[in-house]
Amino acid sequence: MAAVKVHGPPLSTAVSRVLACLIEKDVPFQIISVNMDKREHKSPDYLKIQPFGQVPTFEDEHITLFESRAICRYVSEKYVNQGTKGLFGNNPLTKASIDQWLEAEGQNFQPPSINLLFQLSWLPRMKLEQNQEAIKENEEKLVKVLDVYEKRLGESRFLAGDEFTLADLSHLPNTQYLLSWTDRGELITSRKNVERWWGEISGRDSWKKVLEMHNAALPTKA
């Protein structure tokens, strides 16, 4: 099997999502460096394969895809018989359940969590002022989402049922950064069912391997 190509830095939340999926499905891959500090993602050559100038871009033989969740769906369907089975379900009902929680992640969890990461982690790193109103607003939004998750995870082991799926995998990058790079980890750890779920999904070998890539990609301290 020829290795697929993933364009983008492993530290990107969207790239991490795709890498975790590829590892779960035992799909060999090659990471193609995209230096976002040098704005390589906005270069004419890159825009030919990703018209919005974002990461990741994914290449599998003659096809090119972008948007991490779409890539994960494709990988799970094409390589359905290898690696973790049922990552995107095996019948219309389970696929619909996975899709609804993937949509919840993309539309309800992702926006406030990424905004909190921006305010609490990235702005200080750039020595820029935080917006306390934005922090408060996005924390309140995320609390409401996690309260829904707490109830759901009291009813089932994982978001879409009793098996680990893309619905869970898709939450790995942002949740990891909230816990590692901000002081808002109690949003996760204060909720019994969410904390149990996080411990289980973050302990998977696939995510441990992605974290190893994160550590390798971090700049070394002088």
C-alpha positions as CSV (number, residue, x, y, z in Angstrom):
1,M,0.0,0.0,0.0
2,A,1.4,3.4,-1.0
3,A,1.6,6.0,1.7
4,V,-1.0,8.7,1.7
5,K,0.3,12.3,2.1
6,V,-0.8,14.8,4.8
7,H,0.2,18.4,4.2
8,G,0.5,20.4,7.4
9,P,2.2,20.7,10.8
10,P,1.4,17.9,13.3
11,L,0.7,20.5,16.0
12,S,-2.3,21.8,14.0
13,T,-5.5,20.5,15.6
14,A,-7.0,19.6,12.2
15,V,-3.8,17.8,11.1
16,S,-3.7,15.9,14.4
17,R,-7.3,14.7,13.9
18,V,-6.3,13.2,10.5
19,L,-3.1,11.6,11.8
20,A,-5.0,10.0,14.7
21,C,-7.5,8.6,12.2
22,L,-4.8,7.2,9.9
23,I,-3.1,5.5,12.8
24,E,-6.4,4.0,14.0
25,K,-6.9,2.6,10.4
26,D,-3.3,1.4,10.0
27,V,-2.8,3.5,6.9
28,P,0.8,4.4,6.1
29,F,1.3,8.1,5.7
30,Q,3.9,10.8,4.9
31,I,3.7,14.2,6.5
32,I,4.6,17.0,4.0
33,S,5.9,20.1,5.9
34,V,3.9,23.3,5.5
35,N,5.6,26.2,7.4
36,M,2.7,28.4,8.4
37,D,5.0,31.0,10.0
38,K,6.4,31.5,6.5
39,R,2.9,31.5,5.1
40,E,3.6,28.5,2.8
41,H,-0.1,27.6,3.2
42,K,-0.9,30.8,1.2
43,S,1.6,30.2,-1.6
44,P,0.3,29.8,-5.2
45,D,1.4,26.2,-5.3
46,Y,-0.3,25.2,-2.1
47,L,-3.5,27.1,-3.1
48,K,-3.7,24.8,-6.1
49,I,-4.5,21.8,-3.8
50,Q,-6.2,23.7,-0.9
51,P,-8.0,26.8,-2.3
52,F,-8.8,28.2,1.2
53,G,-5.1,28.1,2.2
54,Q,-5.6,26.0,5.3
55,V,-4.3,22.7,6.6
56,P,-4.4,19.8,6.2
57,T,-4.5,18.8,2.6
58,F,-4.7,15.1,2.0
59,E,-3.5,13.1,-1.1
60,D,-4.3,9.5,-1.8
61,E,-3.0,8.4,-5.2
62,H,-5.0,10.5,-7.7
63,I,-7.4,12.2,-5.3
64,T,-6.9,15.3,-3.1
65,L,-9.1,16.3,-0.2
66,F,-9.3,19.0,2.4
67,E,-11.2,19.5,5.7
68,S,-10.1,17.2,8.4
69,R,-13.5,15.6,9.2
70,A,-14.2,14.8,5.6
71,I,-10.8,13.3,5.3
72,C,-11.5,11.1,8.3
73,R,-14.8,9.9,6.9
74,Y,-13.1,9.0,3.6
75,V,-10.2,7.2,5.3
76,S,-12.6,5.2,7.5
77,E,-14.8,4.2,4.5
78,K,-12.0,3.4,2.1
79,Y,-10.0,1.3,4.6
80,V,-13.0,-0.1,6.4
81,N,-11.6,-3.6,6.7
82,Q,-8.3,-2.7,8.4
83,G,-7.3,-1.1,11.6
84,T,-10.1,-0.1,14.1
85,K,-13.4,-1.4,12.7
86,G,-16.6,0.6,12.8
87,L,-14.8,4.0,13.1
88,F,-17.5,5.5,10.9
89,G,-20.2,2.9,11.6
90,N,-21.4,-0.1,9.7
91,N,-25.0,0.7,9.0
92,P,-27.1,3.8,8.3
93,L,-28.2,4.3,11.9
94,T,-24.8,4.1,13.4
95,K,-23.4,6.4,10.7
96,A,-26.1,8.9,11.4
97,S,-25.4,8.8,15.1
98,I,-21.7,9.3,14.5
99,D,-22.4,12.1,12.1
100,Q,-24.6,13.9,14.5
101,W,-21.9,14.0,17.2
102,L,-19.3,14.9,14.6
103,E,-21.5,17.8,13.7
104,A,-21.9,18.7,17.4
105,E,-18.1,18.7,17.7
106,G,-17.6,20.9,14.6
107,Q,-20.5,23.3,15.3
108,N,-20.8,23.4,19.1
109,F,-17.6,22.2,20.7
110,Q,-14.9,23.4,18.2
111,P,-15.8,27.2,18.1
112,P,-15.7,28.0,21.8
113,S,-12.8,25.6,22.5
114,I,-10.6,27.1,19.7
115,N,-11.5,30.6,20.8
116,L,-10.5,29.8,24.4
117,L,-7.2,28.3,23.1
118,F,-6.6,31.5,21.1
119,Q,-7.3,33.8,24.1
120,L,-5.7,31.7,26.8
121,S,-2.7,30.2,25.1
122,W,-1.8,31.7,21.7
123,L,-2.3,35.4,22.5
124,P,0.0,35.2,25.6
125,R,2.6,33.4,23.5
126,M,2.5,36.3,21.0
127,K,2.6,38.8,23.9
128,L,-0.8,40.2,22.9
129,E,-3.6,41.3,25.2
130,Q,-6.4,38.9,26.0
131,N,-10.0,39.8,25.6
132,Q,-11.6,38.9,29.0
133,E,-15.2,39.3,27.6
134,A,-14.4,36.8,24.8
135,I,-12.9,34.4,27.4
136,K,-16.0,34.6,29.5
137,E,-18.4,34.3,26.6
138,N,-16.7,31.2,25.1
139,E,-16.2,29.5,28.4
140,E,-20.0,29.8,29.1
141,K,-20.7,28.3,25.6
142,L,-18.3,25.4,26.2
143,V,-19.8,24.8,29.7
144,K,-23.2,24.3,28.0
145,V,-21.8,21.9,25.5
146,L,-19.9,19.8,28.1
147,D,-23.1,19.6,30.2
148,V,-24.8,18.0,27.3
149,Y,-21.8,15.6,26.9
150,E,-21.9,14.8,30.6
151,K,-25.5,13.7,30.3
152,R,-24.9,11.7,27.1
153,L,-21.8,10.0,28.5
154,G,-23.8,8.9,31.5
155,E,-26.0,7.0,29.1
156,S,-23.3,5.5,26.8
157,R,-19.6,4.7,27.0
158,F,-18.8,6.9,24.0
159,L,-20.7,9.7,22.3
160,A,-22.2,7.7,19.5
161,G,-22.7,4.5,21.4
162,D,-20.6,1.9,23.1
163,E,-17.8,1.8,20.6
164,F,-15.0,4.4,19.9
165,T,-15.7,6.2,16.7
166,L,-14.8,9.3,14.7
167,A,-17.3,11.2,17.0
168,D,-14.9,10.7,19.9
169,L,-11.6,10.9,17.9
170,S,-12.5,14.3,16.5
171,H,-12.5,15.8,20.0
172,L,-8.9,14.8,20.8
173,P,-6.9,17.7,19.6
174,N,-8.8,20.7,21.1
175,T,-9.4,18.9,24.4
176,Q,-5.7,18.0,24.7
177,Y,-4.7,21.6,24.2
178,L,-7.3,22.9,26.7
179,L,-5.9,20.6,29.3
180,S,-2.2,21.1,28.4
181,W,-2.0,24.7,27.4
182,T,-4.6,26.5,29.5
183,D,-5.8,26.7,33.1
184,R,-9.3,25.6,32.2
185,G,-8.7,21.8,32.6
186,E,-11.4,21.7,35.2
187,L,-14.0,22.1,32.5
188,I,-13.1,18.5,31.6
189,T,-12.0,17.0,35.0
190,S,-15.0,18.4,37.0
191,R,-17.4,16.3,35.0
192,K,-17.3,12.7,36.1
193,N,-18.5,11.2,32.8
194,V,-16.6,13.5,30.6
195,E,-13.4,12.9,32.6
196,R,-13.9,9.1,32.3
197,W,-14.5,9.4,28.6
198,W,-11.5,11.7,28.1
199,G,-9.2,9.3,30.0
200,E,-10.3,6.4,27.8
201,I,-10.0,8.2,24.4
202,S,-6.8,10.0,25.2
203,G,-5.2,6.8,26.3
204,R,-5.5,5.1,22.9
205,D,-2.3,4.2,21.2
206,S,-3.1,6.3,18.2
207,W,-3.3,9.5,20.2
208,K,-0.2,8.6,22.2
209,K,1.6,8.4,18.8
210,V,0.2,11.7,17.7
211,L,1.5,13.3,21.0
212,E,4.9,11.9,20.3
213,M,4.8,13.8,17.0
214,H,3.7,16.9,18.9
215,N,6.7,16.6,21.2
216,A,9.1,16.1,18.3
217,A,7.6,19.2,16.5
218,L,7.9,21.5,19.5
219,P,10.9,23.9,19.4
220,T,13.7,22.8,21.7
221,K,14.6,25.2,24.5
222,A,18.0,26.7,24.5
